[in-house]
């Protein structure tokens, strides 16, 4: 077996091996030609590139992906989320358009923005019938088509369609199900904001004041990284202070912002229906946030990092905790009366909502326990009993709710902390995970003993977040298998692995 260099797309060099014909003498073999070492045109070794996994990945990328696109953002993003464009799905001029939600992470040095981007990727549109083949014009140079008509080019592109001023850094972002223009953000100050980007100009006039459509306040006292929706338009969010808040997005707001830092006045403020405090065995539910946090000691050791509803169950959520547990929370255990939430940070007039509520015990059960903090989790969309969780030690655990905290499967593909994990919503058993080791792994629970199916090594820094495309994986070009990932070095990468490798 001898090594040769093949030229791939984009002047990428790919090393591949194949057997030499019998009796063939390799002219580049130094043992065959004594003058080889003196030949200035002889291929040279590349020790630095050989040792760098990124260069190895780049050489082999044309064989591993159906498509891969890399975009350099102005600022790193802590989160990414595909919007649901499944109802508007169509392939036009050999390309497919999807929308992405992004945020900026400037560490307070610049104005923070929530961004809506439009991603255009090329897909295969050739069908296997003679009528199509006779009139197929797709063999014309794609580069020539791009030069003649850039708007109808199938070349991958990313266009920012909206930039909205945001108060504070954006830790998590999520589109609002059932809407076309709305999304929710979770900030580093404990407050959530709802935006409708159809009501905002592309270039904001005032970069110091944010104008959200709704402020969700009075629930968390510190930053959070977890939000999830149910089918009843209720939202659950969690934070590092150990609080879990239930919000009714269909309810009317009775208060408005006034002199709130970074937010315009007279913006409606929504308060949570219930607030849960994670204090381990003595968890409580309350409407008076500050006093209960102080009494329960809900500190960082019991902080909550992620939360997700059980599919087809609007009342039960799973939440990942820093104390190494995954808790099952029954939201029906809380009082649903009006709460006297602390909204002093908004300087709002709360005289009309002075109802108080008594703390009651919360039904909170540990369904998984590991020897490391749990950063993220994802519930199988086809079977509520199965869920996976990613931990600080780099391990991924599979659990079955019916097996009483027994580990079903342990995967140790990552070398550092797992930052995000997500099941593909249209393919049973397939999930992706990202890590601080700069990799994105795709695993399939249906392949026993060979769960790891694909490793994406296109990043050089820690991967902050990932998101599956909200499309059917078996539509044109297998676009539903597309993943978006963002890393700490300002990169956004959108890639579709080769379908045969999954």
C-alpha positions in Angstrom: 0.0 0.0 0.0 1.5 3.3 -1.1 0.3 6.8 -0.4 -0.6 9.4 -3.1 -2.0 12.9 -3.1 -5.3 13.6 -4.8 -6.6 17.0 -5.6 -10.1 17.6 -4.2 -12.5 20.5 -4.5 -11.2 23.9 -3.5 -7.6 23.0 -3.9 -7.8 20.6 -1.0 -5.2 17.8 -0.8 -6.5 14.4 0.2 -4.3 11.6 1.0 -5.6 8.2 0.0 -4.0 4.7 -0.2 -4.4 2.1 -2.9 -2.4 -1.0 -3.9 0.2 -0.6 -6.6 0.1 -2.8 -9.7 2.4 -5.9 -9.5 5.8 -5.3 -10.9 5.5 -1.5 -10.7 8.4 0.5 -9.3 7.4 3.7 -7.6 9.6 6.6 -9.0 9.0 8.5 -5.7 10.4 5.7 -3.6 13.7 6.9 -2.1 14.9 3.3 -2.0 14.3 2.9 -5.7 16.0 6.1 -6.9 19.2 7.1 -5.1 18.8 10.6 -6.6 15.4 11.1 -5.1 16.7 13.1 -2.1 18.4 15.6 -4.4 15.3 16.2 -6.5 13.9 19.7 -5.8 10.5 18.7 -7.2 10.1 15.6 -5.1 7.2 15.6 -2.6 8.2 16.9 0.8 7.0 15.7 4.2 4.7 18.0 6.1 5.4 17.1 9.8 3.5 20.1 11.2 0.4 19.5 9.1 0.5 15.7 9.7 0.4 16.3 13.4 -2.5 18.8 13.2 -5.9 17.1 13.2 -7.5 20.1 11.5 -5.3 19.6 8.4 -6.1 15.9 8.4 -9.8 16.7 8.5 -9.5 19.3 5.8 -7.8 16.9 3.4 -10.5 14.2 3.9 -13.5 16.5 4.1 -14.6 16.1 0.4 -15.0 12.3 1.1 -16.8 12.7 4.4 -19.5 15.3 3.8 -22.4 15.9 1.4 -21.8 19.6 2.2 -19.8 21.6 4.6 -19.7 25.4 5.0 -17.5 27.5 7.4 -18.3 31.1 8.2 -16.3 33.6 10.3 -18.5 35.6 12.6 -17.6 39.0 14.0 -18.0 37.8 17.5 -18.3 34.3 19.0 -21.8 33.0 19.6 -22.7 30.9 22.7 -25.8 29.5 21.0 -27.3 28.5 17.7 -30.7 27.3 16.7 -32.4 26.4 13.4 -35.8 27.9 13.0 -38.6 25.6 11.8 -38.9 26.1 8.0 -40.4 22.7 7.3 -43.7 24.2 6.2 -41.9 26.5 3.8 -39.5 23.9 2.5 -38.6 24.1 -1.2 -35.6 23.7 -3.4 -35.1 26.6 -5.8 -32.4 26.8 -8.5 -30.5 24.0 -6.9 -30.3 25.6 -3.4 -32.2 25.4 -0.1 -32.7 28.3 2.3 -33.0 27.9 6.0 -33.0 30.4 8.9 -30.6 30.4 11.8 -30.7 32.2 15.2 -27.4 33.4 16.6 -26.2 35.7 19.4 -23.0 37.7 20.1 -20.6 37.2 23.0 -18.5 40.4 23.4 -17.9 40.1 27.2 -19.4 43.6 27.6 -17.0 45.3 25.3 -19.5 46.0 22.6 -23.3 46.1 22.1 -24.8 42.6 22.1 -27.1 41.5 19.2 -29.5 38.7 18.5 -29.2 37.8 14.9 -31.3 36.0 12.3 -29.3 34.6 9.5 -30.4 33.0 6.2 -28.4 30.0 5.2 -28.4 28.9 1.6 -26.9 25.5 0.7 -26.8 23.6 -2.6 -28.7 20.3 -2.9 -28.8 17.6 -5.6 -31.9 18.1 -7.7 -31.3 15.4 -10.4 -33.9 12.7 -10.7 -33.3 9.3 -12.3 -35.6 9.5 -15.4 -34.7 10.1 -19.0 -36.9 13.2 -19.3 -35.0 15.0 -16.6 -31.6 13.7 -17.8 -32.1 14.9 -21.4 -32.7 18.5 -20.2 -30.4 18.6 -17.2 -28.2 21.7 -17.1 -26.6 21.1 -13.8 -23.3 20.0 -15.4 -22.5 23.6 -16.2 -19.8 25.0 -14.0 -21.2 26.2 -10.7 -18.5 28.9 -10.5 -19.6 30.2 -13.9 -23.3 30.3 -12.7 -22.3 32.2 -9.6 -20.4 34.8 -11.7 -23.4 35.2 -14.1 -26.1 35.3 -11.5 -25.0 35.3 -7.8 -28.5 35.5 -6.4 -29.4 32.1 -8.1 -26.1 30.4 -7.3 -26.1 27.1 -5.5 -22.9 28.1 -3.7 -23.3 28.1 0.1 -23.8 31.5 1.6 -24.8 33.1 4.9 -26.7 36.4 5.0 -27.6 38.3 8.2 -31.3 39.3 7.8 -31.8 41.0 11.2 -29.6 42.4 14.0 -31.6 43.2 17.2 -30.0 45.0 20.1 -30.0 42.7 23.2 -29.6 43.6 26.9 -26.7 41.5 28.0 -25.1 38.4 26.6 -27.2 35.7 24.9 -26.7 32.4 26.6 -29.5 30.5 24.9 -31.8 31.2 22.0 -34.9 29.3 20.7 -37.5 29.9 18.1 -41.1 30.1 19.4 -43.0 27.0 18.0 -46.0 27.8 15.8 -44.7 31.3 14.8 -42.6 32.4 11.9 -40.8 35.4 13.2 -40.6 35.1 17.0 -37.8 33.7 19.2 -36.9 33.7 22.9 -33.5 34.6 24.4 -32.0 33.8 27.8 -29.5 36.3 29.0 -26.7 36.4 31.5 -28.7 38.6 33.9 -31.4 36.0 34.6 -34.0 37.6 32.4 -35.6 36.2 29.2 -36.8 38.2 26.3 -39.1 37.6 23.4 -38.5 39.2 20.0 -40.4 39.4 16.7 -37.8 40.3 14.2 -40.4 41.3 11.6 -41.0 44.4 13.8 -37.4 45.4 13.9 -35.3 47.2 11.2 -32.3 45.5 9.8 -30.0 48.2 11.2 -31.1 49.4 14.6 -31.1 53.1 15.1 -30.4 53.1 18.8 -27.7 50.5 19.7 -27.9 51.3 23.4 -31.6 50.5 24.0 -33.3 47.2 23.3 -37.0 46.9 22.4 -38.2 43.4 23.0 -41.8 42.5 22.5 -42.0 40.9 25.9 -39.8 40.6 29.0 -40.0 37.5 31.2 -38.8 38.6 34.6 -39.0 37.9 38.3 -38.0 34.3 38.0 -34.2 33.9 38.0 -31.5 35.7 39.9 -28.6 34.5 37.8 -27.8 33.4 34.3 -29.3 30.3 32.7 -28.7 28.0 29.8 -31.9 26.0 29.5 -35.3 26.6 27.9 -37.9 24.2 26.6 -41.4 24.4 25.2 -44.5 22.2 25.4 -47.5 21.9 23.1 -49.6 24.2 25.3 -47.4 27.3 24.6 -45.8 27.0 28.1 -42.1 27.7 28.6 -39.8 26.3 31.2 -36.5 27.8 31.9 -33.7 27.0 34.4 -30.7 28.9 35.8 -27.5 28.4 37.7 -29.2 29.6 41.0 -31.1 26.3 41.1 -34.4 27.9 40.0 -36.8 26.4 37.5 -39.6 28.7 36.2 -42.8 27.9 34.4 -44.2 30.6 32.1 -47.5 30.8 30.3 -46.8 32.6 27.1 -50.5 33.0 26.3 -51.2 34.9 29.5 -51.6 38.7 29.4 -49.0 40.9 31.1 -50.1 43.2 33.8 -46.9 45.2 34.3 -44.4 47.1 32.1 -40.8 48.0 32.3 -39.7 51.4 33.7 -36.2 52.6 33.8 -34.8 49.1 33.3 -31.2 49.1 32.2 -30.8 48.4 28.5 -34.6 48.0 27.8 -37.0 50.6 26.6 -39.9 51.7 28.9 -43.4 50.4 28.6 -42.4 46.9 27.4 -44.8 44.2 28.8 -43.4 42.1 31.6 -44.6 38.5 32.2 -44.1 36.8 35.5 -43.7 33.0 36.0 -46.7 30.8 37.0 -44.5 28.9 39.4 -40.9 28.9 40.5 -39.1 25.8 41.7 -35.9 25.8 43.8 -33.4 22.9 43.5 -32.1 22.2 47.0 -31.5 18.5 46.6 -33.7 16.5 48.9 -35.6 19.5 50.3 -36.7 21.1 47.1 -39.5 23.6 47.3 -41.9 25.6 45.2 -42.6 29.2 45.8 -43.8 32.4 44.4 -41.6 34.6 46.6 -38.2 34.1 44.9 -35.6 35.9 47.0 -36.6 34.7 50.5 -36.8 31.1 49.5 -33.5 31.1 47.7 -31.8 32.5 50.8 -33.5 30.0 53.1 -33.0 26.9 50.9 -29.4 27.7 50.1 -30.0 27.1 46.4 -26.4 28.0 45.4 -24.2 27.1 42.5 -23.6 23.5 43.7 -27.3 22.8 42.9 -27.4 24.9 39.8 -29.5 23.7 36.9 -27.9 23.6 33.4 -30.5 22.3 31.1 -34.2 21.3 31.0 -36.5 19.5 28.5 -40.1 18.4 28.4 -40.9 14.8 28.0 -42.4 14.5 24.6 -46.2 14.1 24.5 -46.3 15.1 28.2 -46.9 18.8 29.0 -46.5 18.5 32.7 -43.2 16.6 33.3 -39.7 17.9 32.6 -36.2 16.6 33.1 -33.5 18.9 34.3 -29.7 18.6 34.5 -28.0 19.6 37.7 -24.5 20.6 38.8 -24.7 18.1 41.7 -24.5 15.2 39.2 -28.2 14.4 39.1 -30.9 14.4 36.5 -34.2 15.3 38.1 -37.7 14.6 37.0 -40.1 17.4 37.9 -43.8 17.2 37.9 -45.1 20.7 37.3 -48.6 19.8 38.6 -47.1 19.7 42.1 -46.9 23.5 42.3 -49.5 26.0 43.2 -50.9 27.7 40.1 -52.2 30.9 41.8 -50.7 34.3 41.2 -47.4 34.8 42.7 -45.8 37.9 44.3 -42.6 37.7 42.2 -39.8 40.1 42.8 -39.8 42.6 39.9 -38.0 45.4 41.7 -35.3 45.2 39.0 -37.9 46.6 36.5 -39.1 49.4 38.8 -42.7 48.3 37.9 -45.9 49.2 39.7 -46.9 45.9 41.3 -49.7 47.2 43.6 -52.3 45.3 41.6 -50.5 41.9 41.9 -49.8 41.7 45.6 -51.1 38.1 46.0 -49.0 35.9 48.1 -48.5 32.1 48.0 -47.4 29.6 50.5 -44.4 27.3 49.7 -45.4 23.8 49.0 -43.3 20.6 48.6 -42.2 19.8 45.1 -42.3 16.4 43.4 -38.7 16.2 42.3 -37.1 12.8 41.7 -33.6 11.9 40.8 -33.7 9.6 37.8 -29.9 9.6 37.1 -26.9 10.1 39.2 -23.3 10.3 38.0 -19.9 11.3 39.6 -19.7 14.5 37.6 -21.8 17.6 36.9 -24.4 17.2 34.2 -24.2 19.9 31.6 -26.9 18.9 29.1 -29.6 16.4 28.3 -31.9 15.3 25.5 -35.0 13.1 25.5 -35.6 10.6 22.7 -38.5 12.1 20.6 -39.7 8.6 19.7 -39.7 7.1 23.3 -40.1 9.2 26.4 -38.4 6.6 28.5 -34.9 7.1 27.0 -32.7 10.1 27.5 -29.0 10.9 27.2 -27.0 13.4 29.3 -23.6 14.9 28.7 -21.3 15.5 31.7 -18.3 17.6 32.7 -16.0 14.6 32.6 -16.7 14.1 28.9 -18.9 11.0 29.3 -22.3 10.6 27.7 -24.8 8.4 29.6 -28.0 6.7 28.3 -30.8 6.1 30.8 -34.2 4.4 30.8 -36.7 6.0 33.2 -38.1 2.5 33.9 -34.8 1.2 35.2 -34.4 3.3 38.3 -31.2 5.3 37.7 -29.3 2.3 36.2 -27.0 3.3 33.4 -28.0 1.6 30.1 -25.0 2.8 28.1 -21.8 4.8 28.6 -20.1 6.6 25.7 -16.7 8.2 26.2 -15.9 9.6 22.8 -15.2 13.1 24.1 -12.0 14.0 25.9 -13.3 17.1 27.6 -16.6 18.5 29.0 -19.7 17.9 26.9 -21.3 21.3 26.1 -24.5 20.2 24.3 -26.4 17.1 23.2 -29.4 16.8 21.0 -31.4 13.9 19.4 -32.4 14.2 15.8 -36.1 14.6 15.8 -36.8 12.5 12.7 -34.4 9.6 13.1 -34.8 7.3 16.0 -31.7 6.8 18.1 -29.5 9.3 16.3 -28.1 12.2 18.4 -25.2 14.7 18.2 -23.0 16.0 21.0 -20.4 18.8 21.2 -17.5 19.2 23.5 -14.8 21.6 24.7 -12.4 19.3 22.9 -13.5 21.0 19.6 -15.3 18.0 18.2 -18.9 17.2 17.3 -19.8 13.5 17.5 -22.8 11.8 15.9 -23.9 8.6 17.5 -26.6 6.0 16.7 -28.0 4.0 19.6 -29.3 1.4 17.0 -25.7 0.3 16.2 -24.8 -1.7 19.3 -21.1 -1.7 19.9 -20.5 0.8 17.1 -22.6 3.7 18.4 -20.1 6.4 17.2 -20.9 7.0 13.5 -19.3 10.3 12.7 -16.8 12.8 14.2 -16.6 16.4 12.9 -13.2 18.0 13.6 -13.6 21.2 11.7 -13.3 23.4 14.8 -10.0 24.5 16.5 -11.6 25.8 19.7 -14.3 24.6 22.1 -17.7 24.1 20.6 -20.4 26.1 22.4 -23.6 24.8 20.9 -25.1 22.7 18.1 -28.5 22.4 16.4 -30.1 20.0 14.0 -32.0 21.3 11.0 -35.8 21.3 11.5 -36.4 19.4 8.3 -37.2 15.9 7.2 -33.8 14.1 6.9 -35.0 12.2 3.8 -36.0 15.1 1.8 -33.8 16.4 -1.1 -30.1 16.1 -0.3 -30.8 14.6 3.2 -30.9 18.2 4.4 -32.5 17.1 7.7 -29.1 15.6 8.7 -27.6 19.1 8.6 -26.0 20.3 11.8 -24.9 23.9 12.8 -22.2 24.4 15.3 -20.6 27.5 16.8 -17.2 27.6 18.6 -15.3 30.0 20.7 -13.1 31.1 17.8 -15.9 33.0 16.1 -16.7 30.2 13.7 -20.1 29.0 12.5 -20.0 25.7 10.6 -23.0 24.0 8.8 -22.4 20.5 7.6 -24.2 17.5 6.3 -22.3 14.2 6.8 -22.2 11.7 4.0 -25.4 9.8 4.4 -23.7 6.4 3.9 -21.6 7.0 7.0 -24.5 7.4 9.3 
